[in-house]
Amino acid sequence: MNKLANTLIQKGLELNHRMASSTANSVDWLFKRDTLIKSGRTWFELVHDGDLMSVRYYELPDDDEIELVDGTHLPIERQQHALPLVLIPPLGVTTETFDLMPQRSLVRYMVARGFKVYLVDWGKPRKEHAHLGMLDYCDDMMGTALDKIRRHSGSQELSLMGWCMGGLFCLMYQGLNQDPNIRNMITVASPIDLESGKGVVGMVAGAAQALDGPAQLVSNYTNLRLNTLDPARLSLPDWATTIAFKMTDPVGSVATYWDLMTRLSDREFVESHSTTSDYLNHMLRYPGGVVRDMVGSVNENQIANGKVYIGDTVADIDEIRCNLLAFAGETDALVHPDVAGAIVDVVASEEREFRVAPGGHMGVIIGSKAPNAVWKESADWLAPRSEVKLMKKKRKAPASKAKAKPKAKAKLKVKPKLRK
Protein backbone atom coordinates (compact mmCIF):
# COMPACT_ATOMS: atom_id res chain seq x y z
CA MET A 1 0.00 0.00 0.00
CA ASN A 2 1.49 3.31 -1.03
CA LYS A 3 2.04 6.34 1.18
CA LEU A 4 -0.92 8.30 -0.26
CA ALA A 5 -3.34 5.47 0.54
CA ASN A 6 -2.03 5.25 4.10
CA THR A 7 -2.48 8.98 4.55
CA LEU A 8 -6.05 8.87 3.21
CA ILE A 9 -6.96 5.96 5.47
CA GLN A 10 -5.45 7.70 8.50
CA LYS A 11 -7.31 10.94 7.75
CA GLY A 12 -10.51 8.98 7.26
CA LEU A 13 -10.12 7.25 10.62
CA GLU A 14 -9.45 10.59 12.35
CA LEU A 15 -12.52 12.13 10.71
CA ASN A 16 -14.63 9.14 11.70
CA HIS A 17 -13.39 9.45 15.30
CA ARG A 18 -14.19 13.17 15.42
CA MET A 19 -17.66 12.60 13.97
CA ALA A 20 -18.36 9.84 16.49
CA SER A 21 -17.12 12.01 19.35
CA SER A 22 -19.13 14.99 18.10
CA THR A 23 -22.27 12.88 17.89
CA ALA A 24 -21.81 11.45 21.39
CA ASN A 25 -21.04 14.86 22.87
CA SER A 26 -24.02 16.41 21.06
CA VAL A 27 -26.37 13.79 22.50
CA ASP A 28 -25.02 14.40 26.01
CA TRP A 29 -25.24 18.17 25.57
CA LEU A 30 -28.84 17.98 24.37
CA PHE A 31 -30.27 15.23 26.57
CA LYS A 32 -27.82 14.48 29.40
CA ARG A 33 -26.39 17.90 30.24
CA ASP A 34 -25.85 16.99 33.90
CA THR A 35 -23.18 14.46 32.93
CA LEU A 36 -21.09 17.30 31.45
CA ILE A 37 -21.29 19.66 34.44
CA LYS A 38 -18.25 19.32 36.71
CA SER A 39 -18.76 22.14 39.24
CA GLY A 40 -18.79 21.72 43.02
CA ARG A 41 -16.89 18.40 43.01
CA THR A 42 -14.51 19.14 45.91
CA TRP A 43 -15.49 17.38 49.15
CA PHE A 44 -16.16 19.59 52.18
CA GLU A 45 -17.33 19.43 55.79
CA LEU A 46 -20.31 21.55 56.82
CA VAL A 47 -19.12 23.52 59.84
CA HIS A 48 -22.28 25.63 60.23
CA ASP A 49 -25.72 25.33 58.66
CA GLY A 50 -27.98 28.29 59.42
CA ASP A 51 -31.32 29.40 58.05
CA LEU A 52 -29.66 30.97 55.01
CA MET A 53 -25.90 31.18 55.57
CA SER A 54 -23.64 28.16 56.00
CA VAL A 55 -19.89 27.57 56.35
CA ARG A 56 -17.80 24.92 54.58
CA TYR A 57 -14.38 23.53 55.46
CA TYR A 58 -12.23 21.90 52.77
CA GLU A 59 -9.89 19.25 54.18
CA LEU A 60 -6.58 18.03 52.81
CA PRO A 61 -7.23 15.38 50.14
CA ASP A 62 -5.55 11.98 50.16
CA ASP A 63 -3.94 12.68 46.78
CA ASP A 64 -0.32 13.77 46.44
CA GLU A 65 -1.03 16.41 43.78
CA ILE A 66 -3.78 18.23 41.89
CA GLU A 67 -4.08 18.93 38.17
CA LEU A 68 -4.36 22.52 36.95
CA VAL A 69 -6.13 23.90 33.89
CA ASP A 70 -2.90 24.06 31.86
CA GLY A 71 -2.23 20.36 32.40
CA THR A 72 0.52 20.84 34.98
CA HIS A 73 0.40 19.23 38.41
CA LEU A 74 0.79 20.93 41.78
CA PRO A 75 2.15 18.92 44.75
CA ILE A 76 -0.02 19.11 47.87
CA GLU A 77 1.68 20.70 50.87
CA ARG A 78 0.87 18.52 53.90
CA GLN A 79 2.25 21.04 56.40
CA GLN A 80 -0.53 23.60 56.77
CA HIS A 81 -0.16 27.29 57.56
CA ALA A 82 -1.27 28.51 60.98
CA LEU A 83 -3.85 31.05 59.77
CA PRO A 84 -7.02 29.75 58.09
CA LEU A 85 -8.13 31.36 54.83
CA VAL A 86 -11.79 32.40 54.57
CA LEU A 87 -13.23 32.82 51.06
CA ILE A 88 -16.13 35.28 50.71
CA PRO A 89 -18.20 35.10 47.49
CA PRO A 90 -20.46 37.95 46.39
CA LEU A 91 -24.23 37.80 46.41
CA GLY A 92 -25.94 36.81 43.19
CA VAL A 93 -23.65 33.85 42.43
CA THR A 94 -23.36 30.30 43.71
CA THR A 95 -20.45 28.82 45.65
CA GLU A 96 -19.30 27.16 42.41
CA THR A 97 -17.45 30.43 41.79
CA PHE A 98 -14.60 29.07 43.90
CA ASP A 99 -15.02 25.43 42.84
CA LEU A 100 -15.95 25.66 39.16
CA MET A 101 -14.17 22.55 37.89
CA PRO A 102 -11.59 20.14 39.35
CA GLN A 103 -8.82 21.82 37.31
CA ARG A 104 -10.20 25.35 37.92
CA SER A 105 -10.99 25.26 41.62
CA LEU A 106 -9.70 28.02 43.89
CA VAL A 107 -10.59 26.05 47.03
CA ARG A 108 -8.70 23.01 45.78
CA TYR A 109 -5.69 25.13 44.81
CA MET A 110 -5.48 26.91 48.16
CA VAL A 111 -5.81 23.63 50.07
CA ALA A 112 -2.95 22.23 47.97
CA ARG A 113 -0.87 25.28 48.88
CA GLY A 114 -1.20 24.41 52.56
CA PHE A 115 -4.08 26.62 53.70
CA LYS A 116 -6.97 25.61 55.94
CA VAL A 117 -9.72 26.77 53.60
CA TYR A 118 -13.18 27.85 54.71
CA LEU A 119 -15.96 29.13 52.45
CA VAL A 120 -18.95 31.24 53.50
CA ASP A 121 -22.06 30.19 51.56
CA TRP A 122 -24.70 32.96 51.53
CA GLY A 123 -27.36 30.49 50.45
CA LYS A 124 -30.15 31.12 47.95
CA PRO A 125 -32.20 34.15 48.99
CA ARG A 126 -35.95 33.93 48.46
CA LYS A 127 -38.66 36.59 48.44
CA GLU A 128 -38.97 36.43 52.21
CA HIS A 129 -35.31 37.50 52.49
CA ALA A 130 -35.88 40.79 50.64
CA HIS A 131 -35.47 42.79 53.87
CA LEU A 132 -31.88 41.66 54.43
CA GLY A 133 -29.42 44.54 54.19
CA MET A 134 -25.68 45.15 54.39
CA LEU A 135 -25.60 44.98 58.18
CA ASP A 136 -27.34 41.60 58.13
CA TYR A 137 -24.66 40.19 55.84
CA CYS A 138 -21.50 42.12 56.79
CA ASP A 139 -22.02 42.23 60.53
CA ASP A 140 -24.48 39.60 61.76
CA MET A 141 -24.01 36.68 59.35
CA MET A 142 -20.33 37.28 58.68
CA GLY A 143 -19.66 37.69 62.39
CA THR A 144 -21.40 34.37 63.05
CA ALA A 145 -19.46 32.67 60.25
CA LEU A 146 -16.08 33.86 61.53
CA ASP A 147 -16.98 32.82 65.07
CA LYS A 148 -17.79 29.29 63.87
CA ILE A 149 -14.56 29.17 61.87
CA ARG A 150 -12.50 30.24 64.88
CA ARG A 151 -14.06 27.56 67.04
CA HIS A 152 -13.56 24.87 64.41
CA SER A 153 -9.98 25.81 63.48
CA GLY A 154 -8.76 26.76 66.92
CA SER A 155 -7.22 29.92 65.47
CA GLN A 156 -8.37 33.41 66.41
CA GLU A 157 -6.39 35.07 63.61
CA LEU A 158 -7.78 34.75 60.08
CA SER A 159 -7.17 35.83 56.49
CA LEU A 160 -10.07 36.98 54.29
CA MET A 161 -10.34 36.82 50.49
CA GLY A 162 -13.34 38.11 48.54
CA TRP A 163 -14.25 38.59 44.89
CA CYS A 164 -16.36 41.53 43.67
CA MET A 165 -18.97 42.29 46.34
CA GLY A 166 -17.38 39.59 48.49
CA GLY A 167 -14.39 41.91 48.79
CA LEU A 168 -16.72 44.73 49.84
CA PHE A 169 -18.18 42.45 52.50
CA CYS A 170 -14.66 41.87 53.85
CA LEU A 171 -14.01 45.61 53.96
CA MET A 172 -17.41 46.37 55.49
CA TYR A 173 -17.00 43.73 58.20
CA GLN A 174 -13.59 45.07 59.15
CA GLY A 175 -14.77 48.68 58.94
CA LEU A 176 -17.66 47.91 61.29
CA ASN A 177 -15.72 45.83 63.80
CA GLN A 178 -12.01 46.70 63.48
CA ASP A 179 -11.39 43.05 64.32
CA PRO A 180 -7.80 42.86 65.65
CA ASN A 181 -7.59 39.19 64.62
CA ILE A 182 -8.02 39.79 60.88
CA ARG A 183 -4.37 39.79 59.83
CA ASN A 184 -4.62 39.66 56.01
CA MET A 185 -7.21 40.65 53.41
CA ILE A 186 -7.36 40.11 49.64
CA THR A 187 -9.93 41.81 47.41
CA VAL A 188 -10.44 40.88 43.75
CA ALA A 189 -12.33 43.19 41.35
CA SER A 190 -14.15 44.96 44.19
CA PRO A 191 -15.71 48.35 43.26
CA ILE A 192 -14.36 51.21 45.38
CA ASP A 193 -14.13 54.58 43.59
CA LEU A 194 -17.52 54.96 41.94
CA GLU A 195 -16.92 58.56 40.85
CA SER A 196 -14.27 57.61 38.32
CA GLY A 197 -16.93 57.06 35.65
CA LYS A 198 -14.94 54.11 34.30
CA GLY A 199 -16.43 50.69 33.68
CA VAL A 200 -20.11 49.76 33.86
CA VAL A 201 -20.21 50.23 37.63
CA GLY A 202 -18.67 53.69 37.35
CA MET A 203 -21.09 54.76 34.62
CA VAL A 204 -24.10 53.46 36.54
CA ALA A 205 -22.90 55.27 39.65
CA GLY A 206 -22.48 58.46 37.61
CA ALA A 207 -26.03 58.15 36.31
CA ALA A 208 -27.31 57.59 39.84
CA GLN A 209 -25.51 60.71 41.05
CA ALA A 210 -26.92 62.71 38.13
CA LEU A 211 -30.41 61.68 39.19
CA ASP A 212 -29.77 62.63 42.80
CA GLY A 213 -31.01 66.20 42.25
CA PRO A 214 -34.39 65.21 40.76
CA ALA A 215 -34.71 62.55 43.45
CA GLN A 216 -34.23 65.21 46.14
CA LEU A 217 -37.00 67.30 44.58
CA VAL A 218 -39.32 64.31 44.60
CA SER A 219 -38.54 63.58 48.25
CA ASN A 220 -39.09 67.25 49.19
CA TYR A 221 -42.59 67.38 47.75
CA THR A 222 -43.74 63.81 48.38
CA ASN A 223 -43.50 61.18 51.09
CA LEU A 224 -41.33 59.02 48.85
CA ARG A 225 -38.00 58.13 50.49
CA LEU A 226 -35.47 55.49 49.53
CA ASN A 227 -35.23 54.18 53.08
CA THR A 228 -39.01 53.86 53.33
CA LEU A 229 -39.43 51.84 50.14
CA ASP A 230 -40.47 48.21 50.51
CA PRO A 231 -37.23 46.21 49.99
CA ALA A 232 -39.23 43.65 48.01
CA ARG A 233 -39.67 46.28 45.28
CA LEU A 234 -35.90 46.69 45.01
CA SER A 235 -34.98 43.00 44.88
CA LEU A 236 -33.31 41.80 41.69
CA PRO A 237 -34.65 38.43 40.47
CA ASP A 238 -32.21 35.70 39.49
CA TRP A 239 -32.78 36.17 35.76
CA ALA A 240 -31.84 39.86 36.03
CA THR A 241 -28.56 38.94 37.73
CA THR A 242 -27.84 36.44 34.95
CA ILE A 243 -28.45 39.04 32.24
CA ALA A 244 -26.32 41.61 34.06
CA PHE A 245 -23.32 39.26 34.18
CA LYS A 246 -23.71 38.18 30.56
CA MET A 247 -24.01 41.78 29.36
CA THR A 248 -20.52 42.51 30.66
CA ASP A 249 -19.29 40.50 27.65
CA PRO A 250 -22.18 40.09 25.16
CA VAL A 251 -19.92 39.26 22.21
CA GLY A 252 -18.11 36.63 24.23
CA SER A 253 -21.41 35.08 25.33
CA VAL A 254 -22.39 34.53 21.70
CA ALA A 255 -18.90 33.51 20.57
CA THR A 256 -18.73 30.66 23.07
CA TYR A 257 -21.65 28.92 21.36
CA TRP A 258 -19.85 29.18 18.02
CA ASP A 259 -16.76 27.71 19.67
CA LEU A 260 -18.91 24.87 20.99
CA MET A 261 -20.22 24.04 17.52
CA THR A 262 -16.71 23.94 16.04
CA ARG A 263 -15.22 21.89 18.91
CA LEU A 264 -17.95 19.37 19.64
CA SER A 265 -15.47 16.52 19.27
CA ASP A 266 -13.37 17.86 22.17
CA ARG A 267 -14.90 16.32 25.30
CA GLU A 268 -12.92 18.50 27.74
CA PHE A 269 -14.01 21.68 25.94
CA VAL A 270 -17.66 20.57 25.90
CA GLU A 271 -17.49 19.85 29.64
CA SER A 272 -15.86 23.23 30.31
CA HIS A 273 -18.44 25.06 28.18
CA SER A 274 -21.37 23.21 29.78
CA THR A 275 -20.08 23.82 33.31
CA THR A 276 -19.49 27.54 32.74
CA SER A 277 -22.86 27.97 31.01
CA ASP A 278 -24.64 26.20 33.86
CA TYR A 279 -22.89 28.49 36.35
CA LEU A 280 -23.92 31.64 34.44
CA ASN A 281 -27.49 30.44 33.95
CA HIS A 282 -28.06 29.84 37.66
CA MET A 283 -27.38 33.22 39.22
CA LEU A 284 -29.22 34.14 42.41
CA ARG A 285 -31.61 36.82 43.65
CA TYR A 286 -30.27 40.07 45.15
CA PRO A 287 -32.11 41.06 48.36
CA GLY A 288 -33.74 44.49 48.12
CA GLY A 289 -32.31 45.61 51.45
CA VAL A 290 -28.77 45.25 50.11
CA VAL A 291 -29.69 47.12 46.92
CA ARG A 292 -31.17 49.96 48.99
CA ASP A 293 -28.07 50.25 51.18
CA MET A 294 -25.73 50.17 48.19
CA VAL A 295 -27.65 52.89 46.32
CA GLY A 296 -27.38 55.10 49.38
CA SER A 297 -23.60 54.70 49.54
CA VAL A 298 -23.12 55.12 45.78
CA ASN A 299 -24.56 58.64 45.64
CA GLU A 300 -21.87 60.03 47.94
CA ASN A 301 -19.07 57.67 46.89
CA GLN A 302 -18.83 56.69 50.54
CA ILE A 303 -16.54 53.68 50.12
CA ALA A 304 -13.82 55.72 48.40
CA ASN A 305 -14.23 58.45 51.03
CA GLY A 306 -13.59 55.91 53.78
CA LYS A 307 -16.90 56.13 55.68
CA VAL A 308 -19.97 54.07 54.79
CA TYR A 309 -23.18 55.08 56.57
CA ILE A 310 -25.97 52.55 57.02
CA GLY A 311 -28.67 54.10 59.16
CA ASP A 312 -27.01 55.12 62.42
CA THR A 313 -24.06 52.77 61.88
CA VAL A 314 -20.74 53.76 60.32
CA ALA A 315 -18.21 51.43 58.72
CA ASP A 316 -14.78 53.04 59.04
CA ILE A 317 -13.04 51.72 55.93
CA ASP A 318 -10.31 54.33 56.34
CA GLU A 319 -9.30 52.85 59.71
CA ILE A 320 -8.62 49.33 58.43
CA ARG A 321 -5.03 48.38 59.30
CA CYS A 322 -4.65 44.71 58.32
CA ASN A 323 -2.31 43.69 55.48
CA LEU A 324 -4.10 44.29 52.17
CA LEU A 325 -3.60 42.96 48.63
CA ALA A 326 -6.03 44.11 45.91
CA PHE A 327 -6.45 42.76 42.37
CA ALA A 328 -8.30 44.02 39.30
CA GLY A 329 -8.96 42.49 35.89
CA GLU A 330 -7.07 44.19 33.08
CA THR A 331 -10.07 43.96 30.71
CA ASP A 332 -12.81 44.15 33.35
CA ALA A 333 -15.72 45.99 31.72
CA LEU A 334 -17.76 45.98 34.94
CA VAL A 335 -15.19 47.13 37.54
CA HIS A 336 -12.40 49.09 35.86
CA PRO A 337 -8.90 48.70 37.39
CA ASP A 338 -8.99 52.35 38.49
CA VAL A 339 -12.25 51.68 40.33
CA ALA A 340 -10.86 48.65 42.19
CA GLY A 341 -7.35 49.99 42.80
CA ALA A 342 -8.56 53.01 44.75
CA ILE A 343 -8.76 50.90 47.91
CA VAL A 344 -5.02 51.30 48.59
CA ASP A 345 -5.60 55.06 48.98
CA VAL A 346 -8.44 54.54 51.45
CA VAL A 347 -7.26 52.07 54.09
CA ALA A 348 -4.72 52.83 56.81
CA SER A 349 -2.78 49.58 56.36
CA GLU A 350 1.00 49.88 56.54
CA GLU A 351 1.28 47.04 54.05
CA ARG A 352 -1.02 47.51 51.04
CA GLU A 353 -0.55 46.61 47.40
CA PHE A 354 -2.54 46.71 44.15
CA ARG A 355 -1.96 44.46 41.14
CA VAL A 356 -3.62 44.18 37.73
CA ALA A 357 -4.13 40.65 36.40
CA PRO A 358 -5.27 39.41 32.96
CA GLY A 359 -8.98 38.77 32.49
CA GLY A 360 -12.37 40.41 32.73
CA HIS A 361 -14.64 40.60 35.74
CA MET A 362 -15.15 36.84 35.94
CA GLY A 363 -12.00 35.74 34.14
CA VAL A 364 -9.78 37.37 36.76
CA ILE A 365 -11.03 34.88 39.38
CA ILE A 366 -12.13 31.78 37.42
CA GLY A 367 -10.51 32.16 33.99
CA SER A 368 -7.75 29.99 32.52
CA LYS A 369 -5.08 32.54 33.54
CA ALA A 370 -6.39 33.04 37.08
CA PRO A 371 -4.41 30.15 38.66
CA ASN A 372 -1.07 31.76 37.81
CA ALA A 373 -2.04 35.43 37.81
CA VAL A 374 -4.24 35.62 40.93
CA TRP A 375 -4.36 32.32 42.85
CA LYS A 376 -0.59 31.74 42.88
CA GLU A 377 0.15 35.39 43.59
CA SER A 378 -2.34 35.37 46.47
CA ALA A 379 -0.93 32.16 47.96
CA ASP A 380 2.65 33.42 47.65
CA TRP A 381 1.66 36.68 49.35
CA LEU A 382 -0.32 34.98 52.13
CA ALA A 383 2.13 32.18 52.98
CA PRO A 384 4.75 34.23 54.89
CA ARG A 385 1.97 36.27 56.51
CA SER A 386 0.06 33.22 57.74
CA GLU A 387 2.47 31.87 60.32
CA VAL A 388 2.37 32.21 64.10
CA LYS A 389 3.97 35.42 65.25
CA LEU A 390 6.69 34.75 67.80
CA MET A 391 6.66 37.09 70.77
CA LYS A 392 10.04 38.73 71.30
CA LYS A 393 11.40 38.22 74.80
CA LYS A 394 12.06 41.45 76.63
CA ARG A 395 15.66 41.88 77.67
CA LYS A 396 16.22 42.23 81.39
CA ALA A 397 17.57 45.56 82.54
CA PRO A 398 21.26 45.40 83.55
CA ALA A 399 21.79 44.86 87.25
CA SER A 400 22.59 47.94 89.31
CA LYS A 401 26.07 48.23 90.84
CA ALA A 402 24.53 49.11 94.19
CA LYS A 403 24.48 46.31 96.71
CA ALA A 404 21.19 44.53 96.82
CA LYS A 405 19.35 44.43 100.09
CA PRO A 406 19.39 41.02 101.74
CA LYS A 407 16.19 39.11 101.28
CA ALA A 408 14.03 38.89 104.34
CA LYS A 409 13.49 35.41 105.65
CA ALA A 410 9.97 34.22 105.18
CA LYS A 411 8.08 33.58 108.40
CA LEU A 412 6.26 30.30 108.59
CA LYS A 413 2.76 30.50 109.83
CA VAL A 414 1.99 27.70 112.25
CA LYS A 415 -1.55 26.86 113.13
CA PRO A 416 -2.10 27.07 116.89
CA LYS A 417 -2.80 23.81 118.60
CA LEU A 418 -6.27 23.45 119.99
CA ARG A 419 -6.46 22.84 123.70
CA LYS A 420 -8.41 19.90 124.84
Beta strands, then each sheet from edge to edge (+ up, - down):
strand 1: 45-49
strand 2: 54-58
strand 3: 65-67
strand 4: 73-75
strand 5: 85-88
strand 6: 117-121
strand 7: 158-163
strand 8: 182-188
strand 9: 307-310
strand 10: 313-316
strand 11: 323-329
strand 12: 352-357
sheet 1: 1+ 2- 6+ 5+ 7+ 8+ 11+ 12+
sheet 2: 3+ 4-
sheet 3: 9+ 10-
end
